[in-house]
């Protein structure tokens, strides 16, 4: 969550200063944060799928009894 906030702040700062005013470091940092957030969301989605599958498996096991 902290990185999401930092990415939004950086993106907002960049949009306020105009594209021409973005330093290369700022661009690289923003790209790195966006990549990290994408990876973290993918991990969260995977955990959510596994949890859902476990819940379904438990429900199927209960219904067989």
Protein Blocks (a to p, Z undefined) as FASTA:
>chain_A
ZZmmmmmmmmmmmmmnojklpcfklmmmmmmmmmmmmmmmmmmmmmmmmmmmmmmmmmmm
mmmZZ
